[in-house]
Structures are given as C-alpha cells and as structure tokens.
C-alpha cells in the first residue's frame, strides 16, 4: 500500500524532505526590461572547474521570468551571514534595484553588497527542467571574502560555519 501523498495534491512533504539538505542562500542579479533586478535562490551549484561553470534554477512561475530567462549575463551573490533581509527582499519584496544599490559588472550585470562569494557569469546554455529552467553560466570573474555565509535548513536561516585555514 502506497502511503506517500500525491505530489499533485500536496508538495509540502517533499518540500520538507528537500529542506533537510542545508544550502547556501544566493541572490542572482541581471539587467532586464524593468531595469536591474534580483531574485533569491538556493539552487546554485558548481558544475565544472574547466571551463569554470555554475548553474542555478529559475522557477517558471516567477514574476521575474522574463528578465532572468532572457538575460545574457548574471551575477550570483552568495550571501553573508547577515544577509537574511536581502534574502527576504529578493524572495518576496521589490526585486528592482534602485540607483545607488548596485554597481555595473561584466555585461552590465548589477553587483550588490552583502556577499561572501560573488560570480559574474555569461549564460552558456539553458535547459528545461519541469517547472524550472536550468541556467548554466560560464564564470567570467569572481571574488570571495572571509566569514560565514547565510544557510537555509528546514525553512530557518543561520550562519554557516566559518572557514578553517
């Protein structure tokens, strides 16, 4: 007898199970028709060191679909431990960046503050993945700082352990 709830009617158990994997929290930025914009993601991952490639996934139902599905460049900002407000803003608040909130990076991509690592990327390909689109980026430049990042585990935020030398 199958006791697993149907994912068609209730995705909460699956979301809870997936939430058992602690993940870093990122804000991806890009330039779009509405101007510079950000979106919070936790789907960021490294793909390859040679060539340097990363990916993240974009939900097809997001109101930011046009900007991020069409952008040729993006930046991934791995948030520092104090980044919960940035995380919430770009997840639920106003996604458009105002003048003074960013500086232009490679390909005109908006760069924001509040990160422990930042990757400026050119889109190398996109792939359909169900209710998401996978966006692959060739890393054109990156920066990293010391200190803890912001981590999400079972819907709660906290600092990552500090790096050990």
C-alpha positions as CSV (number, residue, x, y, z in Angstrom):
1,X,0.0,0.0,0.0
2,X,1.4,3.4,-1.0
3,X,1.3,5.9,1.9
4,X,3.2,8.6,0.1
5,X,1.0,11.6,-0.5
6,X,0.4,12.5,-4.1
7,X,2.7,15.3,-5.2
8,X,-0.1,16.5,-7.5
9,X,-2.2,17.5,-4.4
10,X,0.3,18.2,-1.7
11,X,4.0,19.1,-2.3
12,X,4.6,20.1,1.3
13,X,6.1,16.7,2.4
14,X,8.5,16.7,-0.5
15,X,9.5,20.3,0.2
16,X,10.1,19.4,3.9
17,X,12.2,16.4,2.9
18,X,14.3,18.6,0.5
19,X,14.6,21.2,3.2
20,X,16.7,18.6,5.2
21,X,19.6,19.5,2.9
22,X,21.3,22.6,4.2
23,X,22.0,25.0,1.5
24,X,23.6,28.4,1.0
25,X,21.4,31.3,0.0
26,X,22.2,33.5,-3.0
27,X,20.8,36.5,-4.8
28,X,21.1,36.3,-8.5
29,X,21.0,39.7,-10.4
30,X,20.6,40.6,-14.0
31,X,19.6,43.5,-16.2
32,X,16.2,43.3,-17.8
33,X,13.4,45.3,-19.4
34,X,12.4,46.7,-15.9
35,X,16.0,47.5,-15.1
36,X,18.4,45.8,-12.7
37,X,16.7,43.0,-10.8
38,X,17.4,40.4,-8.1
39,X,16.0,37.0,-7.2
40,X,16.7,34.8,-4.2
41,X,17.8,31.2,-5.0
42,X,19.2,28.3,-3.1
43,X,19.7,26.2,-6.2
44,X,23.2,27.5,-7.1
45,X,25.9,24.9,-7.7
46,X,29.3,24.4,-9.2
47,X,29.3,22.3,-12.4
48,X,32.9,22.4,-13.7
49,X,36.2,24.0,-12.9
50,X,37.4,23.7,-16.6
51,X,35.7,25.5,-18.1
52,X,34.5,27.3,-14.9
53,X,30.8,26.8,-15.0
54,X,28.0,27.2,-12.5
55,X,24.2,26.7,-12.7
56,X,21.1,27.8,-10.9
57,X,17.4,27.1,-11.5
58,X,14.7,29.6,-12.3
59,X,11.0,28.8,-11.4
60,X,8.8,29.2,-14.5
61,X,6.0,30.8,-12.4
62,X,8.1,33.7,-11.1
63,X,7.1,37.2,-11.9
64,X,10.8,37.7,-12.8
65,X,10.8,35.1,-15.6
66,X,11.3,37.5,-18.5
67,X,14.3,39.2,-17.0
68,X,16.2,36.0,-16.0
69,X,15.2,33.7,-18.8
70,X,16.4,36.2,-21.4
71,X,19.4,37.8,-19.7
72,X,22.8,37.0,-21.4
73,X,24.7,37.8,-18.1
74,X,24.0,37.3,-14.5
75,X,25.8,37.6,-11.1
76,X,25.4,35.1,-8.2
77,X,26.0,36.7,-4.8
78,X,26.4,34.0,-2.1
79,X,25.0,36.0,0.9
80,X,27.0,36.6,4.0
81,X,25.6,35.6,7.4
82,X,23.9,39.0,7.9
83,X,22.0,38.6,4.5
84,X,18.6,37.5,5.7
85,X,17.0,40.9,4.9
86,X,18.4,40.8,1.4
87,X,17.2,37.2,1.0
88,X,13.7,38.1,2.0
89,X,13.6,41.2,-0.1
90,X,14.5,39.4,-3.3
91,X,12.3,36.5,-2.5
92,X,9.1,38.4,-1.5
93,X,9.7,42.1,-1.9
94,X,10.6,44.6,-4.6
95,X,13.1,42.9,-6.9
96,X,14.1,46.0,-8.8
97,X,17.3,47.7,-7.7
98,X,17.4,51.5,-7.4
99,X,20.3,53.7,-8.5
100,X,22.9,53.5,-5.8
101,X,22.1,50.0,-4.7
102,X,24.4,48.4,-7.3
103,X,27.4,48.9,-9.5
104,X,27.7,47.6,-13.0
105,X,29.7,44.5,-13.7
106,X,30.6,42.4,-16.7
107,X,28.0,42.6,-19.4
108,X,26.3,45.4,-17.4
109,X,25.1,42.9,-14.7
110,X,24.2,44.6,-11.4
111,X,26.5,43.9,-8.5
112,X,25.3,44.3,-4.9
113,X,27.0,44.2,-1.5
114,X,26.5,41.7,1.3
115,X,28.2,38.6,0.0
116,X,30.9,36.1,0.9
117,X,31.4,35.0,-2.7
118,X,30.3,36.6,-6.0
119,X,30.4,35.2,-9.5
120,X,29.9,37.2,-12.7
121,X,28.8,34.9,-15.5
122,X,27.8,34.8,-19.1
123,X,24.9,32.4,-19.9
124,X,26.3,29.4,-21.7
125,X,23.1,27.4,-22.0
126,X,19.6,26.9,-20.7
127,X,17.7,23.6,-20.2
128,X,14.1,22.9,-19.5
129,X,13.6,21.0,-16.1
130,X,9.9,20.6,-15.4
131,X,8.6,23.7,-13.6
132,X,12.1,25.3,-13.7
133,X,14.7,26.3,-16.2
134,X,18.3,25.4,-15.5
135,X,20.6,28.3,-16.3
136,X,24.3,27.5,-16.9
137,X,26.8,30.3,-16.7
138,X,30.5,30.5,-17.6
139,X,32.3,32.2,-14.8
140,X,33.9,35.4,-16.2
141,X,35.1,36.8,-12.8
142,X,34.7,36.0,-9.1
143,X,35.5,37.5,-5.7
144,X,35.5,35.9,-2.3
145,X,35.7,37.2,1.3
146,X,36.3,35.5,4.6
147,X,33.5,34.9,7.0
148,X,30.3,32.9,7.4
149,X,27.6,32.7,4.7
150,X,23.9,32.5,5.2
151,X,22.5,29.0,5.3
152,X,18.9,27.7,5.0
153,X,17.9,24.5,6.8
154,X,14.2,23.4,7.1
155,X,13.0,26.9,6.5
156,X,15.3,28.5,9.1
157,X,18.2,30.8,8.4
158,X,21.5,30.8,10.2
159,X,25.2,31.3,9.7
160,X,27.4,28.7,8.1
161,X,30.5,27.5,10.0
162,X,33.5,29.8,9.4
163,X,36.2,28.6,7.0
164,X,39.1,26.8,8.5
165,X,42.6,27.5,7.1
